[in-house]
Amino acid sequence: MIIERSENEINKLREAGKIVGLTHKYLQQFIKPGITTKELDILAKKFIESKGCTPSFEGLYGFPGSICISVNDEVVHGIPGNRVLKNGDILKLDIGACYEGYHGDSAWSYIVGEPKSEKDIRLLKNTEEALMAGLAAIHDGCTTGDIGHAVEKVAHKYNLGVVRELVGHGVGDAVHMEPDVPNYGKEGKGPRLHKNNVIAVEPMLNLGSRYIYQLNNNWTIKTDDGKNSAHFEHTVLVTDTGYEILTRRDVELDPEDIIEK
């Protein structure tokens, strides 16, 4: 069942989404060669808790981290650890925050230091474009197929592989809820969305093949051909005329959260 959220629920979802956006902004100042993924995870957890929230992914289905951190050919669900980030790495941070029982969920891809290639720059730019195209298809009465078709159209335009086994989803008082929101599809097909539904749209696009496999840690997903992948995600509210991004990235950090470089 796709749930229509009350105004009270929407306000809590807005707050959770705001904290997710702030966490991304906070972590950006630490993304540089030499930092470990575990250090980023610890920073994220402390920041989320300092804002009155809890990390949504901590212990979710047994996940052994506070946020998902995936690098290069890791698509999603990377486990924070001792890996040291290097210049040119493609870093994907998937962050969830829970405020009074309601969740925000957003992933973003970053290049550590200087990019290794123009291909990597375009991969991030084009995957973000695919996300925004998917969001642009959202309105009261649209279908998940409309969203997936819009994402897939951009991906095919740039010859990127569309991961099909992993999809977006509803968001609310659980991180993952109905409906599934694939990054492919046909216009007019799939569940229909209405005002006050809340979903996460999250293209996962690969430089090469769409095919993936899971590591024996039972979490991390990698591209089958070893080529890089990008992941962009926003949690959004369906409105009368379109959508509202709940995990906005134009939020301002408090001065005390800004670390002098």
C-alpha positions in Angstrom: 0.0 0.0 0.0 1.3 3.5 -0.9 0.6 5.8 2.0 -0.8 9.3 1.8 1.1 11.2 4.5 -0.6 13.7 6.9 0.8 17.2 7.4 2.3 16.2 10.8 4.1 13.3 9.1 5.3 15.5 6.2 6.8 18.0 8.7 8.8 15.2 10.3 9.9 13.9 6.9 11.0 17.4 6.0 13.1 17.6 9.2 14.6 14.2 8.5 15.4 15.2 4.9 16.9 18.5 6.0 19.3 16.7 8.3 20.3 14.3 5.5 21.1 17.3 3.3 23.1 19.0 6.1 25.0 15.8 6.7 26.1 15.6 3.0 27.2 19.2 3.2 29.0 18.6 6.5 30.9 15.6 5.1 32.0 17.4 1.9 34.7 19.3 3.8 36.3 16.0 4.8 36.3 14.4 1.4 39.9 14.4 0.4 42.7 11.9 -0.2 44.0 10.2 2.9 40.7 9.9 4.9 39.3 6.4 5.5 35.7 5.4 4.8 35.4 4.5 8.5 36.4 8.0 9.5 33.7 9.5 7.3 31.1 7.0 8.8 32.0 8.2 12.4 31.8 11.8 11.4 28.4 11.2 9.8 27.0 9.4 12.9 28.2 12.1 15.3 26.8 14.8 13.1 23.4 13.2 12.6 23.0 12.6 16.4 24.1 16.1 17.1 21.0 17.3 15.2 18.6 15.2 17.2 18.3 12.3 14.7 19.6 8.8 14.5 21.3 7.2 11.5 18.6 5.3 9.6 20.9 2.6 8.2 22.7 1.7 11.4 21.8 -1.9 12.1 19.1 -1.8 9.3 18.8 -5.5 8.2 22.0 -5.9 10.1 24.1 -3.3 8.2 27.4 -2.8 10.0 27.7 1.0 9.5 25.9 4.3 10.0 26.0 5.2 6.3 26.8 3.4 3.1 30.1 4.3 1.5 30.9 2.9 -1.9 33.9 3.6 -4.1 34.6 3.4 -7.8 33.1 0.2 -9.2 31.1 -0.4 -6.0 27.6 0.6 -6.9 25.9 0.7 -3.4 26.0 -0.8 0.1 29.7 -0.3 0.7 30.7 -1.0 4.3 32.8 1.7 6.0 36.2 0.4 7.0 39.9 1.0 6.7 40.0 1.8 3.0 41.9 5.0 2.4 40.5 7.3 -0.2 42.8 8.2 -3.1 43.0 11.1 -5.5 40.4 10.5 -8.3 38.3 8.0 -6.5 34.5 8.2 -7.1 32.9 8.3 -3.7 29.3 7.5 -3.1 27.7 8.5 0.2 24.2 7.1 0.9 22.9 8.8 4.0 19.7 8.2 6.0 18.5 10.1 9.1 15.5 9.3 11.3 13.6 12.1 13.1 10.9 11.1 15.5 10.4 7.9 13.6 10.4 9.3 10.1 13.3 9.0 7.6 15.1 11.0 5.0 17.3 9.2 2.4 19.7 10.7 -0.1 22.8 9.5 -2.0 25.3 11.6 -3.8 28.5 10.9 -5.7 31.7 12.9 -5.4 35.2 12.9 -6.9 37.9 12.8 -4.3 40.6 15.4 -5.1 41.2 15.7 -8.8 39.3 13.6 -11.4 41.2 10.8 -13.2 39.3 11.2 -16.4 36.8 13.2 -18.3 34.7 10.0 -18.4 34.4 10.1 -14.6 33.3 13.7 -14.7 30.6 13.0 -17.3 29.4 9.9 -15.4 28.6 12.0 -12.3 27.1 14.9 -14.4 25.0 12.6 -16.5 23.7 10.5 -13.6 22.7 13.6 -11.7 20.9 14.7 -14.9 19.1 11.4 -14.9 17.9 11.9 -11.3 16.6 15.4 -12.1 14.8 14.0 -15.2 13.1 11.4 -13.1 12.0 14.0 -10.6 10.7 16.2 -13.3 8.2 13.4 -14.3 6.6 13.5 -10.8 3.2 15.0 -10.3 -0.1 14.0 -8.8 -1.3 11.1 -10.9 2.0 10.1 -12.4 3.2 6.5 -12.4 6.4 4.9 -11.4 6.9 4.0 -15.0 6.9 7.6 -16.0 9.8 8.2 -13.6 11.7 5.2 -14.7 11.2 6.0 -18.3 12.6 9.5 -17.8 15.7 8.2 -16.0 16.3 5.5 -18.5 16.0 7.9 -21.4 18.9 10.0 -20.1 21.0 7.0 -19.3 20.6 5.6 -22.8 21.4 9.1 -24.3 24.8 8.8 -22.7 25.3 5.0 -23.2 25.3 4.3 -19.4 24.3 0.9 -18.0 21.1 1.1 -15.9 21.2 -1.2 -12.8 17.8 -3.0 -12.8 18.1 -5.1 -9.7 18.2 -2.1 -7.3 15.4 0.5 -7.3 14.0 3.5 -5.5 11.3 3.1 -3.0 8.7 4.7 -0.8 9.9 6.5 2.4 8.2 7.2 5.6 8.1 5.6 9.0 10.4 2.9 7.5 13.3 3.4 5.2 12.0 1.2 2.5 8.3 1.0 1.7 6.0 0.6 -1.3 6.2 1.4 -4.1 9.3 0.2 -5.8 10.6 3.0 -8.2 12.7 1.4 -10.9 15.2 3.4 -13.0 13.6 2.0 -16.2 10.1 1.5 -17.4 7.3 2.6 -19.7 5.2 5.7 -19.4 1.8 5.1 -17.9 2.8 1.8 -16.3 3.4 0.8 -12.7 1.7 2.1 -9.5 0.2 5.5 -9.6 1.4 8.2 -7.2 -0.7 11.0 -5.7 -0.3 14.1 -3.6 1.4 13.5 -0.2 3.1 10.3 -1.2 6.8 10.3 -0.4 9.3 8.4 -2.5 13.1 8.1 -3.1 14.3 8.3 -6.7 17.8 6.9 -7.1 19.5 6.3 -10.4 22.5 3.9 -10.2 24.2 4.1 -13.6 27.4 2.4 -14.8 30.1 3.5 -17.3 29.9 0.0 -18.8 27.6 -2.9 -18.5 24.4 -2.8 -16.4 25.3 -6.1 -14.7 26.3 -6.3 -11.1 27.3 -8.9 -8.4 27.4 -9.0 -4.6 30.6 -9.5 -2.6 30.7 -12.3 -0.1 30.2 -9.7 2.7 26.5 -10.0 1.7 26.3 -6.2 1.3 28.5 -4.5 -1.3 27.3 -4.5 -4.9 29.9 -4.0 -7.6 29.8 -3.7 -11.4 30.3 -6.9 -13.2 32.9 -5.4 -15.6 34.8 -3.4 -13.0 33.9 -0.1 -14.5 32.9 2.9 -12.3 29.4 3.6 -11.2 27.5 6.6 -9.9 24.6 6.9 -7.5 22.3 10.0 -7.0 19.2 10.0 -4.8 16.6 12.4 -3.4 13.6 11.8 -1.1 10.7 13.8 -2.5 7.1 14.6 -1.7 4.5 14.4 -4.4 2.5 17.7 -4.7 -0.5 19.0 -6.6 1.7 20.4 -9.4 4.9 18.4 -9.1 7.3 17.5 -6.3 9.1 18.9 -3.3 12.7 17.8 -2.6 12.9 16.9 1.1 16.6 16.2 1.1 17.6 19.5 -0.4 21.3 20.3 -0.8 21.0 24.1 -0.6 20.7 24.0 3.2 23.2 26.1 5.3 25.5 24.6 7.9 25.7 26.2 11.3 29.0 28.2 11.6 30.3 25.8 14.3 29.9 22.9 11.9 32.3 24.4 9.4 35.8 23.1 9.8 38.6 25.6 8.9 40.8 24.1 6.3 
